[in-house]
Amino acid sequence: MDRAELADFLRHRREALRPSDVGLPEGERRRTAGLRREEVAGLVGMSTDYYARLEQQRGPQPSEQMVIALTRGLRLSLDERDHLYRLTGHHPPRRSRGGEHVSPALMRVLDRLDDTPALVLSDLAETLAQNRLATALLGDQTRHEGWARSAFYRWFTDPAERASYPVEDHPHQLELQASGLRAALSMAGGGGRARDLVETLLTSSPEFETLWRRHAVHQRFDDRKTLVHPELGRIEVGCQALFTEDQSQTLLVLTATPGSPDAEKLRLLGVIGTQEFAG
């Protein structure tokens, strides 16, 4: 681990960012360029003291998970990410579809979406990032580990995954999930992690096996869908998808018709966030 180079790199990347680059208000006049240390720490999910020690060449070696968090918080490119891995004494991960690295372009758009739910998904339906309204609406989708990180996998193996949709919509969602995975497999050239996930589901879910043999083909995202919130009930939303150039990641934005009861429910979610409703 190169503490001196790491400290210099982190400081320069922090100073190169403006608050508006990461969805923060500009606020009063700043005495220093770029973001404050506490702002970066908040974006990364670490204590300000821990981050400050890294910039002061006094910090311990960050774990790989912390390197991933720093990459996202500082909006690093793939080349910058790999450099950060080396500075912290880790081997950069192999560049492949469906990796942990979130497209900086999609993150810049996500940062500016504070009044409607939005999330970044991998080609295997893994939630890589989500804003506060998406968390309030759908729960923390980034908490899962292993294959459970994929919504494709959870849909066919975890009954709780289907609670977010009305029962009458389940047959349609079943086909959407299977066809979405088939599209991911095709984009991956028939191999990679997509093939591993397909093989895993074929051996663990008879329901998936039946659907897979049908070769169902549907659009990955509906234009509109109905979601079920535990306290607010049904919320109808429109779905807008923005893809990276190679279609390996998607920014999914959920909106409600202005003035509708659904819009009022999203507004209420924006006020209370992830707090529990009073009985």
Secondary structure as the mmCIF struct_conf table of DSSP 4:
data_model
#
loop_
_struct_conf.conf_type_id
_struct_conf.id
_struct_conf.beg_label_comp_id
_struct_conf.beg_label_asym_id
_struct_conf.beg_label_seq_id
_struct_conf.end_label_comp_id
_struct_conf.end_label_asym_id
_struct_conf.end_label_seq_id
HELX_RH_AL_P HELX_RH_AL_P1 ARG A 3 ALA A 16
HELX_RH_3T_P HELX_RH_3T_P1 PRO A 19 VAL A 22
TURN_TY1_P TURN_TY1_P1 GLY A 23 GLY A 23
BEND BEND1 GLU A 28 GLU A 28
HELX_LH_PP_P HELX_LH_PP_P1 ARG A 29 ARG A 30
BEND BEND2 ARG A 31 GLY A 34
HELX_RH_AL_P HELX_RH_AL_P2 ARG A 37 VAL A 44
TURN_TY1_P TURN_TY1_P2 GLY A 45 GLY A 45
BEND BEND3 MET A 46 MET A 46
HELX_RH_AL_P HELX_RH_AL_P3 THR A 48 GLU A 55
TURN_TY1_P TURN_TY1_P3 GLN A 56 GLN A 57
HELX_LH_PP_P HELX_LH_PP_P2 GLY A 59 SER A 63
HELX_RH_AL_P HELX_RH_AL_P4 GLU A 64 GLY A 73
TURN_TY1_P TURN_TY1_P4 LEU A 74 ARG A 75
HELX_RH_AL_P HELX_RH_AL_P5 LEU A 78 LEU A 87
TURN_TY1_P TURN_TY1_P5 THR A 88 GLY A 89
HELX_LH_PP_P HELX_LH_PP_P3 HIS A 91 ARG A 95
TURN_TY1_P TURN_TY1_P6 ARG A 97 GLY A 98
BEND BEND4 GLU A 100 GLU A 100
HELX_LH_PP_P HELX_LH_PP_P4 HIS A 101 SER A 103
HELX_RH_AL_P HELX_RH_AL_P6 PRO A 104 ASP A 111
TURN_TY1_P TURN_TY1_P7 ARG A 112 ARG A 112
BEND BEND5 ASP A 115 THR A 116
STRN STRN1 ALA A 118 SER A 122
TURN_TY1_P TURN_TY1_P8 ASP A 123 LEU A 124
STRN STRN2 GLU A 126 GLU A 126
STRN STRN3 THR A 127 GLN A 130
HELX_RH_AL_P HELX_RH_AL_P7 ARG A 132 LEU A 138
TURN_TY1_P TURN_TY1_P9 GLN A 141 THR A 142
HELX_RH_3T_P HELX_RH_3T_P2 GLY A 146 ARG A 149
STRN STRN4 SER A 150 SER A 150
HELX_RH_AL_P HELX_RH_AL_P8 ALA A 151 THR A 157
HELX_RH_3T_P HELX_RH_3T_P3 PRO A 159 SER A 164
BEND BEND6 TYR A 165 TYR A 165
HELX_RH_3T_P HELX_RH_3T_P4 VAL A 167 ASP A 169
HELX_RH_AL_P HELX_RH_AL_P9 HIS A 170 MET A 187
TURN_TY1_P TURN_TY1_P10 ALA A 188 GLY A 190
HELX_RH_AL_P HELX_RH_AL_P10 GLY A 192 SER A 204
HELX_RH_AL_P HELX_RH_AL_P11 PRO A 206 ARG A 213
TURN_TY1_P TURN_TY1_P11 ARG A 214 HIS A 215
BEND BEND7 ARG A 220 PHE A 221
BEND BEND8 ASP A 223 ASP A 223
STRN STRN5 ARG A 224 HIS A 229
TURN_TY1_P TURN_TY1_P12 PRO A 230 LEU A 232
STRN STRN6 GLY A 233 PHE A 243
TURN_TY1_P TURN_TY1_P13 GLU A 245 ASP A 246
BEND BEND9 GLN A 247 SER A 248
STRN STRN7 GLN A 249 THR A 255
TURN_TY1_P TURN_TY1_P14 PRO A 258 GLY A 259
BEND BEND10 SER A 260 SER A 260
HELX_RH_AL_P HELX_RH_AL_P12 PRO A 261 ILE A 272
TURN_TY1_P TURN_TY1_P15 GLY A 273 THR A 274
HELX_LH_PP_P HELX_LH_PP_P5 GLN A 275 ALA A 278
#
